[in-house]
C-alpha cells in the first residue's frame, strides 16, 4: 500500500510539473502574441496617420506657357546646323533622355557640345547647364538660334559665365506649362521630395490621355528658387520637406493641351501618404492666370 501511495504521489508531482511547464510556454506565447498585436496596431495606426495627414496641398496653378502640343526643337552640334542633331518633342529631357530623346538605345546628342538650335514657331524651350535641370537656364522662343551668339548673362536668355555655346546638358520643350504652388498640410510629417508626384487626365478626341511626373523631373524649389540647403537650385530626390515653407513645381503637360471650358482633374500624391484631388477649371488661358482659382 505504501509503494502504491508513493507511486501516485510521484505521478501527481510529474503531472503538476508538466502543467507548470505548459503554463509557462503558453504564457510566453500569449505575451509574444500580445506584443506582436501591439506592434502591428502601432504600425497600422502610424500608417493610418500617414495616409490621413501626409498630404501636399495645391494653393495655386499659374499658367506660364500656352503653346502647341506638337512643338519640337532640334539641337545641332555645329554652326550652320551641321554635325550631330537631336530632336526633342514637348517634354523634359535630362540625363540619358537628353542624350537619347528617341529612346531607341542610340545617343543622338552629346552634353556640352551643341552650337545651334531650331525651335518651332510659337514654341518655347528652356536650356540648362546641368544634366538634371540644375545650374543656369536660358529660355528661347521659336526660330533658328546660334548659341555662340548668345552672350553670357544676357537677358533674355540668361547663360552662365561662359555663355550658351557647348554648355547645354538638359532641355525642356514647352507645350502647356503650369507652375503649381504647394505646401505640406498641417500635421504632415517630413516628406522626401522624391515621394511627391502629380498627374492630370484629359480627353484627346475619342480617347483619354494622362500626364504624370515626380516633382523633381520637371523641376521644383522653394518660391525663392532655392533648395532646402539655401542654394539657388532645384530640389533633388533625397531632400526633405517640412510643414510650413511653400514650394513651386514646374509641370509640362505633354499629352494634354487644355482649352477654355475644360475641367482638368488634378491629383497630387505622396508615396505612403495621401492623395489630394483638385479640378482645374480652364476659363482663361492668359499667361500668369491662376487656373485653379480662375483669377
C-alpha positions as CSV (number, residue, x, y, z in Angstrom):
1,X,0.0,0.0,0.0
2,X,2.8,2.4,0.9
3,X,4.5,1.6,-2.5
4,X,1.2,2.4,-4.3
5,X,0.7,5.7,-2.5
6,X,4.3,6.7,-3.3
7,X,3.8,5.9,-7.0
8,X,0.6,8.0,-7.0
9,X,2.4,10.9,-5.3
10,X,5.3,10.8,-7.7
11,X,2.9,10.6,-10.7
12,X,1.0,13.6,-9.4
13,X,4.2,15.6,-9.0
14,X,5.2,14.8,-12.6
15,X,1.8,15.9,-13.8
16,X,2.0,19.1,-11.7
17,X,5.4,20.0,-13.1
18,X,4.2,19.3,-16.6
19,X,1.3,21.6,-16.1
20,X,3.6,24.3,-14.8
21,X,5.8,23.9,-17.9
22,X,2.8,24.0,-20.2
23,X,1.5,27.1,-18.5
24,X,5.0,28.8,-18.8
25,X,5.1,28.0,-22.5
26,X,1.6,29.2,-23.0
27,X,2.1,32.4,-21.1
28,X,5.2,33.1,-23.2
29,X,3.3,32.6,-26.4
30,X,0.4,34.8,-25.2
31,X,2.8,37.6,-24.2
32,X,4.6,37.4,-27.5
33,X,1.3,37.4,-29.4
34,X,0.1,40.5,-27.4
35,X,3.4,42.3,-28.1
36,X,3.1,41.5,-31.8
37,X,-0.5,42.6,-31.9
38,X,0.5,45.8,-30.1
39,X,3.3,46.5,-32.6
40,X,1.1,45.7,-35.5
41,X,-1.5,48.0,-34.1
42,X,1.0,50.8,-33.7
43,X,2.3,50.3,-37.2
44,X,-1.3,50.3,-38.5
45,X,-2.0,53.5,-36.6
46,X,1.2,55.1,-37.9
47,X,0.3,54.1,-41.5
48,X,-3.2,55.4,-41.0
49,X,-1.9,58.7,-39.6
50,X,0.4,59.0,-42.7
51,X,-2.4,58.2,-45.1
52,X,-4.6,60.9,-43.5
53,X,-2.1,63.6,-42.6
54,X,0.8,63.3,-45.1
55,X,-0.7,65.4,-47.8
56,X,0.5,68.1,-50.3
57,X,-1.9,71.0,-50.8
58,X,-2.0,73.0,-54.0
59,X,-2.5,76.7,-53.4
60,X,-2.2,77.9,-57.0
61,X,-1.7,76.8,-60.6
62,X,-0.2,79.6,-62.7
63,X,-0.1,79.3,-66.5
64,X,3.5,80.0,-67.6
65,X,3.2,79.0,-71.2
66,X,0.4,78.1,-73.6
67,X,1.8,76.6,-76.8
68,X,1.2,73.7,-79.1
69,X,1.4,70.1,-78.0
70,X,3.3,69.2,-81.2
71,X,6.2,71.6,-80.6
72,X,9.7,70.4,-81.5
73,X,13.2,71.7,-81.0
74,X,16.3,70.3,-82.7
75,X,19.8,70.8,-81.3
76,X,22.8,70.7,-83.7
77,X,26.5,70.2,-83.0
78,X,28.0,72.8,-85.2
79,X,27.3,76.3,-86.6
80,X,25.1,76.3,-89.7
81,X,23.1,73.4,-88.2
82,X,25.7,70.7,-89.0
83,X,27.1,67.8,-87.2
84,X,25.0,65.6,-85.0
85,X,21.4,66.6,-84.4
86,X,18.8,65.6,-81.8
87,X,15.1,66.4,-82.0
88,X,13.0,66.9,-78.8
89,X,9.2,66.9,-78.7
90,X,7.2,68.5,-75.8
91,X,8.6,67.2,-72.5
92,X,11.6,67.3,-70.2
93,X,14.9,65.8,-71.2
94,X,17.7,65.2,-68.6
95,X,20.5,62.7,-68.3
96,X,20.0,59.7,-70.6
97,X,16.8,61.2,-72.1
98,X,18.8,64.3,-73.2
99,X,21.3,62.1,-75.0
100,X,18.8,59.7,-76.5
101,X,15.5,61.6,-76.9
102,X,14.1,58.9,-79.2
103,X,14.7,56.3,-76.6
104,X,16.0,53.9,-79.3
105,X,19.2,53.0,-77.5
106,X,21.4,55.2,-79.6
107,X,22.6,58.6,-78.4
108,X,21.8,61.4,-80.9
109,X,23.1,64.2,-78.7
110,X,26.3,64.9,-76.6
111,X,26.3,67.0,-73.5
112,X,28.1,70.4,-73.6
113,X,28.6,70.1,-77.4
114,X,25.7,72.0,-79.1
115,X,26.2,75.2,-81.0
116,X,22.9,75.8,-82.8
117,X,19.2,75.1,-82.3
118,X,15.9,75.3,-84.2
119,X,12.7,75.8,-82.3
120,X,9.3,75.6,-84.0
121,X,7.4,78.9,-84.3
122,X,5.0,79.5,-81.4
123,X,7.0,77.2,-79.2
124,X,9.4,77.8,-76.3
125,X,12.3,75.9,-74.8
126,X,14.4,76.1,-71.7
127,X,18.0,75.0,-71.9
128,X,20.0,74.1,-68.8
129,X,23.7,73.9,-67.9
130,X,23.4,70.9,-65.7
131,X,22.3,67.4,-66.8
132,X,19.5,67.5,-64.2
133,X,18.0,70.9,-64.9
134,X,20.4,72.5,-62.5
135,X,22.8,75.4,-62.9
136,X,21.9,78.4,-65.1
137,X,19.0,78.2,-67.6
138,X,18.2,80.1,-70.8
139,X,14.7,80.4,-72.4
140,X,14.3,80.7,-76.2
141,X,11.3,81.2,-78.4
142,X,10.7,80.0,-82.0
143,X,13.3,80.4,-84.7
144,X,16.8,79.4,-85.7
145,X,19.3,80.3,-83.0
146,X,23.1,80.3,-82.8
147,X,24.1,79.6,-79.2
148,X,27.5,81.1,-79.9
149,X,25.8,84.5,-80.5
150,X,24.1,84.4,-77.1
151,X,26.3,86.3,-74.7
152,X,27.0,85.3,-71.2
153,X,24.5,86.8,-68.7
154,X,22.4,88.3,-71.4
155,X,18.7,88.8,-70.5
156,X,16.9,87.1,-72.1
157,X,18.2,84.5,-72.2
158,X,20.4,84.1,-69.2
159,X,23.5,81.9,-69.7
160,X,26.4,81.3,-67.4
161,X,29.7,83.0,-67.3
162,X,31.0,81.1,-70.4
163,X,27.8,81.6,-72.5
164,X,25.5,79.1,-74.0
165,X,27.7,77.6,-76.7
166,X,28.8,74.0,-75.9
167,X,27.2,74.2,-72.5
168,X,23.7,72.6,-72.8
169,X,23.2,69.3,-70.9
170,X,19.4,69.2,-70.4
171,X,16.4,70.8,-72.1
172,X,12.6,71.3,-71.8
173,X,10.3,71.8,-74.7
174,X,7.2,73.5,-73.5
175,X,3.7,72.9,-74.7
176,X,1.3,73.8,-71.9
177,X,3.2,74.6,-68.8
178,X,1.8,75.3,-65.3
179,X,3.6,76.3,-62.2
180,X,2.0,74.7,-59.1
181,X,2.4,76.3,-55.7
182,X,2.2,73.7,-53.0
183,X,2.8,73.2,-49.3
184,X,2.5,70.2,-46.9
185,X,-0.7,70.1,-44.9
186,X,-0.7,70.9,-41.2
187,X,0.0,67.7,-39.3
188,X,2.1,66.1,-42.0
189,X,5.3,64.5,-41.2
190,X,8.5,65.4,-43.0
191,X,8.3,64.2,-46.6
192,X,11.0,63.3,-49.1
193,X,10.8,65.3,-52.3
194,X,11.1,62.1,-54.3
195,X,7.9,60.8,-52.8
196,X,5.7,63.6,-54.3
197,X,4.1,63.4,-57.8
198,X,1.3,64.9,-59.7
199,X,-1.0,63.7,-62.5
200,X,-3.8,65.0,-64.7
201,X,-6.1,63.4,-67.2
202,X,-7.8,64.9,-70.2
203,X,-9.9,64.0,-73.3
204,X,-8.0,63.7,-76.6
205,X,-10.6,63.1,-79.3
206,X,-12.4,59.9,-78.5
207,X,-9.8,58.7,-76.0
208,X,-8.3,59.8,-72.7
209,X,-4.7,60.9,-72.0
210,X,-2.7,61.4,-68.9
211,X,0.3,63.4,-67.8
212,X,2.2,62.5,-64.7
213,X,5.6,63.3,-63.1
214,X,7.5,63.2,-59.9
215,X,8.1,66.8,-58.9
216,X,11.8,66.5,-59.4
217,X,11.5,65.7,-63.1
218,X,10.1,69.0,-64.2
219,X,11.9,71.0,-61.6
220,X,10.8,72.2,-58.1
221,X,12.2,74.5,-55.5
222,X,11.0,76.9,-52.8
223,X,9.3,80.1,-54.1
224,X,12.6,82.0,-53.9
225,X,14.3,79.4,-56.3
226,X,16.3,77.8,-53.5
227,X,16.6,74.3,-52.3
228,X,16.5,73.0,-48.7
229,X,20.1,74.0,-48.2
230,X,19.5,77.6,-49.3
231,X,21.3,77.1,-52.6
232,X,19.8,78.6,-55.8
233,X,18.9,75.4,-57.5
234,X,16.1,72.8,-57.8
235,X,15.3,70.1,-55.2
236,X,16.9,66.7,-55.6
237,X,15.0,63.5,-54.7
238,X,16.6,62.9,-51.3
239,X,15.8,66.4,-49.9
240,X,13.3,66.5,-47.0
241,X,10.4,69.0,-46.9
242,X,8.8,70.2,-43.7
243,X,5.4,71.7,-42.9
244,X,5.4,75.5,-43.5
245,X,7.5,76.6,-46.5
246,X,5.7,76.8,-49.8
247,X,7.4,75.3,-52.9
248,X,6.8,75.5,-56.6
249,X,6.6,72.7,-59.2
250,X,7.1,73.2,-62.9
251,X,4.6,71.0,-64.8
252,X,4.8,70.5,-68.5
253,X,1.7,68.8,-70.0
254,X,3.0,66.5,-72.8
255,X,-0.3,64.8,-73.8
256,X,-2.9,67.3,-72.7
257,X,-3.4,70.7,-74.2
258,X,-6.4,72.2,-72.3
259,X,-8.8,74.5,-74.0
260,X,-11.2,77.1,-72.5
261,X,-14.1,75.3,-71.0
262,X,-12.2,72.2,-70.0
263,X,-12.2,70.9,-66.4
264,X,-9.0,69.1,-65.8
265,X,-8.8,66.6,-62.9
266,X,-5.5,67.0,-60.9
267,X,-4.1,64.6,-58.3
268,X,-1.1,65.2,-56.1
269,X,0.2,62.0,-54.4
270,X,2.6,61.3,-51.6
271,X,4.1,57.8,-51.6
272,X,2.8,56.0,-48.5
273,X,0.7,59.1,-47.8
274,X,-2.4,60.8,-49.1
275,X,-3.7,61.9,-52.5
276,X,-5.2,65.3,-52.8
277,X,-7.8,65.9,-55.5
278,X,-8.5,69.1,-57.4
279,X,-10.2,70.3,-60.6
280,X,-8.5,72.9,-62.8
281,X,-11.3,74.9,-64.5
282,X,-9.8,76.3,-67.7
283,X,-11.6,79.7,-68.0
284,X,-8.7,81.9,-69.1
285,X,-5.5,81.0,-71.0
286,X,-3.7,84.3,-70.4
287,X,-0.2,83.9,-69.1
288,X,0.0,84.3,-65.3
289,X,-3.6,83.2,-64.8
290,X,-4.2,81.1,-61.7
291,X,-6.3,78.5,-63.4
292,X,-7.0,76.8,-60.1
293,X,-9.0,79.8,-58.8
294,X,-9.8,81.4,-62.2
295,X,-8.2,84.7,-61.1
